[in-house]
């Protein structure tokens, strides 16, 4: 296989337990993610990696392929590694199980980049920030890139900082969209990298990649997503989906 998508679906979320099964318009959240990801033109397979029988049962009910993984994984990436270890595949797309607004074209753009340029080991997305409230929201991760669109840094703080004596009047800020693509080889390289100091400070896994000297290609997308971490986030997404259906 060339490309597979894996949706890590952890039941025991610290801030919102069972969120992947939270009801949105009569369907569990994970079903919305899966249905949108299934529209991808490049995925050869799509797997939900879950840690709980309740998630596996719900996913099986709407026809998804599932793999029940260890409950002891520290991150979704570790859960993905368990799933893909026995598979013959070139590119893996990590699709967040708590982002029911994901678009299939976002998945395909990341997959295509990795397939077209074999020098890339990891790719992700960014979106221009248009909501002023998001700029200083620590839950919205910001990213800055170099001239070739490789990540320079990710932060929960607003970057770049606008200095008082700056001659630049208008700054475009970008939020990081947490959809990742990796080559299988790099995914296992990543597994063996030590946790970095910046990762520990910001609580952002992708900083482990940068601080250990690897590069992340960042593609711009016009689509936005909302990660659901709290019941309040869930209500926000419900309102957004209701607005889209009108």
N, C-alpha and C positions, 0 to 999 in steps of 0.2 A: 504493500500500500504506500501511496505517496503521502497523504495527509489524513489524520484522524483528529476529531475533536473530543476532548474529555471535559465533562462538567463535574467538578468536585462539588458534592452536595453533603455538607456536614450538618447533622441534626442538632448536635449539642453546641450551638453558637452561644457564646458567653452573654452577649448583649440582647439576643433575641432567639431563645431556644425554639427549635422547630420552624424557623422562618422559611426554610425551603418548601415547607408544606402549607404555608399561610395561603389562605384563599384570596384569589384575585379573579373577580368576574366568574366565579364558579369553578375555577381550576386552581390546583396548587401552583405556587410560584414556579417551581422547577419545571412544570409542564409548559409554561409560557416560554421559558428559556429554551427548552428542548425543541418546541415547535418552531421557534424562530431560527434556531441553529440548523434544523433539518432543511431549511430553505437554501442552505449553502450549496453552491455549485461545485465546490472543490473538495469537500469532505468525503472521503471514501468510507468512513465509519464514524459513528457518534456514540459515545459511552458515558453513562452517568456513573461516577465513582462515589459510592455512598458508604457511610459508616454505621448505618442503622437499618434494621429490617423494615421499619415503617416507611422509610424513604424508598427502599427497594420495592416494596409492595405497591406503593403509590405509583412509582415510575413504570413498573410492569403493567399496571392497570391502563396506562395510555400508550403502551407498546414500545417503551424505550428499552434499549439494551443496558443492563446494569452490571456492575461488578461491586461486590461487597468487600470493602477494604478494612484494614486494621483501624481500630478506634484510637490508636496511640500516635497517629501521625501529628506532627507539630504544625503542618501547613497543608494547604491544598496541593502545592507542588509535590510534596512527599506522597500524597495520595495518588497523584497522577503517575508518578514514577512506578509505584506498585502495579498500576494497571498496564502501563506500556512496556514494562520490562520484558515480557515474553513475546512481544509483537514485533513483526518485521515492518517497520514504518520509518519514513524519512523525517516527517514534520509532524509535530504535535501542537495543537491549539488548545490553550487553557481558557475555557469559557466559564466565566464566573456564574455560579448557580444562584446568585442573589441579584442579578441584573436582568429583569424580565423585559427590558426595553432594547436589548441587544438586537442589532440588525445583521442579517446574513452577509450583507456586503462588507461589513466590518471584518467578519471572519475571513472572507475571501481575500480581502486586500492584504491582510497579514500573511495568509498562506501563500498568496501569489508572490509576495516579496521574497519570501524564503525559498520558494521554488525557482524563481528567476535568477537570484543571486546566491550562488552556493558559498560565497565568502561570508554570508551572514550566519550568525548562530542564534540570534534572538531578535524578535521584533515586537512592537507594541503600537499603541495609538495615542494621539492627542487631539484635543478639540479646543478651539478658540473659546475663551471664557466670555460669555455675553451677559451673565447674571452677576451684577456687582457684589451680591452677597457671597458668591462662591470664592471671591478673591481672598478673603481673609478667613474662610472656613477651613479649619485644620483637617476636616474629614474629606475635603476636596484636595487631592494631591496635584501639585503643580510640577511642570517640567520645563526645562530649557534645553535647547539643542544646538549643535554646531552647524556649520555651513552645509554639511552633508546629511543633516537630519539624524545624527547620532546623539543620544542623550548625553548632556553634560552633567545634569543633576536633577534629582526628583526631591521635592520637599513639601511638607505640610504648611510651610510658611510661604508667603507670597514672593516669588522670584520671577524676574530680577527685581531687586530693590530699586526704587526710583529716588535717586539722590536729589537733594534740594538744588544743587548747582548743575544738575544734568541739563544738557541742551536739547534733549529729546522730550518733546511735549506729549506724544501719544505712544503708549506702550501696549503691545498685544501680549496678553497673558494666555497661557495654555494649561488646561487641566489634563491630567493623565487619565486615560480610559484603561481600566485594568484588564484588558484582554491581551494575552501573551501568546506568541508563537515561538517554538524552539525547534532546533534540530534534535533528533533523539540523542545524538552523541553529546551535544552540549547540555542537555537536560541532566545527563549523568555526571558530566563535569561539574555542573552547578551543585548537584547533591553533595559532592565532596569538598566544596569550598567552605572555608571557615566563616562563621557568622562575623560580619564586619562591625566595626565601631559605629559607623554612620547608620547602618541598618538598625542597630540596637537603640540609637538615639531617636531616630525618626519612626521606628517601627515600620519600615518599608523594605520588603525582601529584595526588591530590584536594586537597592543600593549595594547589596552584597556583590552583585555582578560588576558594577562600576568600580567599586573599591578594590576588587581583585584584578582589575585591569582588562576586563572584557567590555565589548561594546554592545549597545542596544540600539537598533534602528527604530526610529519613531516616525510613524506615518500619520499625516493629518487626515482627520475625518470630519465630515459635516454633521455626523450624527452624534447625539448625546445619549448618555445612559444615566441611570440613577441606581447606585448600589443601595440595597436595603439592609440597614444595620439595626434599625429600631422600628417599633410599631408606627411611629410618626412618618418614617420614610415610606412605609407600606401604604399609608393613607395618601401620601403625596403621589405615589405611582398610580394608585387607583384613580385619583382625580385626573391624572394625565391621560390614562387609557380611556377614561370616559370621554374626555375632550376629543381624543382622536377618533372615537367612534361616532361622534355627532356630525 
